[in-house]
Amino acid sequence: MKYLSAILSVLLLACVLTACTSGGNAEIIQNTPEETPSQEESADAANENTPNDGGKILVAYFSATGNTKAVAEKAADAAGADIFEIVPAVPYTDDDLDYGNDNSRTTQEQNDDSARPEISGTVENMEQYDTILLGYPIWWGQAPKIMYTFMESYDFSGKTIIPFCTSGSSPIGSSDENMQGLAEGADWLEGIRFPGGASDDEVKEWVDSLGLSSQE
Ligand SMILES: Cc1cc2nc3c(=O)[nH]c(=O)nc-3n(C[C@H](O)[C@H](O)[C@H](O)COP(=O)(O)O)c2cc1C
C-alpha cells in the first residue's frame, strides 16, 4: 500500500511540474511582442534610411499656368531634390492674369511695392536645406510678388539660392537681383531663364552644370 501511494505521489509531482513548464512557455510567448519594435519605432528607423534623410536641396517654385512647374519638376528629378510649390491662398484666375488690363490683379500687384500675396502652406523644416532652386515666371520683367512673400517667410542666411524662371521671351534680367535684399545672408548664384516648354535635357544640363551632386 505504501509502495502504491509512493507511485501516486511521483505521478502527481510529474503532473504539477508539467503544468508549471507549460505556464513558463506561455509567458515567453507573451513577452515576444513586447520585444518587437513598436510601429512608431519601425517608422523612425525607416525614415532614417530614406534618401531624403539629410537631403539638402529644395526646388521651390511658383507657377500660374504650368510652365515653371514643368521645369521645376524636371530640375527636382535631375537634382534628386525635394520640391515645394508656392501656392497662392487665392488662386489666380484667367482674368487676374490678363496683363493687357491695367486693372487686373496681377497688374495691380506688380505695380504695388508693398503687395505680398498670401501663400497657402509652408516648407517644413526649411533649416535642413542648404541649396534652394527658386523658380518663377517672369511678369513684366520681374518675379511675381508672391515670390517676395516667400522670400520674406523664411530665414535663408547661410543658404545658396539659385534662381530660374520661365518667360515668353524676356531674360531673367533684374528679377532675381530685386529679391536678393529679401534674403539676407544668402549666397545667390547666377540664375537662368528657360522657355515655357524647356526639354528634360535642357533642364538636366543646367542642373548638372551646378555640380549639386557633391552636396547631397
Ligand atoms: C501677368 C503676366 C505677365 C507676363 N509678363 C511677361 C514678360 O514681361 N515677359 C515675358 O517674356 N513673358 C511674360 N509673361 C509670360 C510668362 O512669363 C510665361 O508664359 C511663363 O512661362 C509663365 O509661367 P507659368 O506657366 O509657370 O506661370 C507674362 C505672363 C503673365 C500672366
The ligand as an SDF file (V2000), in Angstrom:
LIG
                    3D

 31 33  0  0  0  0  0  0  0  0999 V2000
    0.8120   88.7060  -65.8370 C   0  0  0  0  0  0  0  0  0  0  0  0
    1.8270   88.1850  -66.8000 C   0  0  0  0  0  0  0  0  0  0  0  0
    2.9010   88.9490  -67.1760 C   0  0  0  0  0  0  0  0  0  0  0  0
    3.8630   88.4460  -68.0690 C   0  0  0  0  0  0  0  0  0  0  0  0
    4.9550   89.2180  -68.4050 N   0  0  0  0  0  0  0  0  0  0  0  0
    5.9000   88.7110  -69.2170 C   0  0  0  0  0  0  0  0  0  0  0  0
    7.0530   89.4710  -69.5550 C   0  0  0  0  0  0  0  0  0  0  0  0
    7.2660   90.5970  -69.1080 O   0  0  0  0  0  0  0  0  0  0  0  0
    7.9600   88.9250  -70.4020 N   0  0  0  0  0  0  0  0  0  0  0  0
    7.7780   87.6720  -70.9540 C   0  0  0  0  0  0  0  0  0  0  0  0
    8.6160   87.2360  -71.7200 O   0  0  0  0  0  0  0  0  0  0  0  0
    6.7010   86.9290  -70.6300 N   0  0  0  0  0  0  0  0  0  0  0  0
    5.7760   87.4030  -69.7740 C   0  0  0  0  0  0  0  0  0  0  0  0
    4.6890   86.6390  -69.4290 N   0  0  0  0  0  0  0  0  0  0  0  0
    4.6220   85.2590  -69.9070 C   0  0  0  0  0  0  0  0  0  0  0  0
    5.1120   84.2860  -68.8360 C   0  0  0  0  0  0  0  0  0  0  0  0
    6.3470   84.7020  -68.2820 O   0  0  0  0  0  0  0  0  0  0  0  0
    5.3220   82.8810  -69.3950 C   0  0  0  0  0  0  0  0  0  0  0  0
    4.1680   82.4420  -70.0420 O   0  0  0  0  0  0  0  0  0  0  0  0
    5.7060   81.9220  -68.2880 C   0  0  0  0  0  0  0  0  0  0  0  0
    6.3040   80.7780  -68.8520 O   0  0  0  0  0  0  0  0  0  0  0  0
    4.5270   81.5100  -67.4480 C   0  0  0  0  0  0  0  0  0  0  0  0
    4.9410   80.6090  -66.4580 O   0  0  0  0  0  0  0  0  0  0  0  0
    3.9110   79.7440  -65.6120 P   0  0  0  0  0  0  0  0  0  0  0  0
    3.1450   78.8850  -66.6020 O   0  0  0  0  0  0  0  0  0  0  0  0
    4.7640   78.9220  -64.7290 O   0  0  0  0  0  0  0  0  0  0  0  0
    3.0150   80.6700  -64.8830 O   0  0  0  0  0  0  0  0  0  0  0  0
    3.7150   87.1400  -68.5820 C   0  0  0  0  0  0  0  0  0  0  0  0
    2.6060   86.3810  -68.2170 C   0  0  0  0  0  0  0  0  0  0  0  0
    1.6670   86.8890  -67.3310 C   0  0  0  0  0  0  0  0  0  0  0  0
    0.4990   86.0460  -66.9310 C   0  0  0  0  0  0  0  0  0  0  0  0
  1  2  1  0
  2  3  1  0
  2 30  2  0
  3  4  2  0
  4  5  1  0
  4 28  1  0
  5  6  2  0
  6  7  1  0
  6 13  1  0
  7  8  2  0
  7  9  1  0
  9 10  1  0
 10 11  2  0
 10 12  1  0
 12 13  2  0
 13 14  1  0
 14 15  1  0
 14 28  1  0
 15 16  1  0
 16 17  1  0
 16 18  1  0
 18 19  1  0
 18 20  1  0
 20 21  1  0
 20 22  1  0
 22 23  1  0
 23 24  1  0
 24 25  2  0
 24 26  1  0
 24 27  1  0
 28 29  2  0
 29 30  1  0
 30 31  1  0
M  END
$$$$
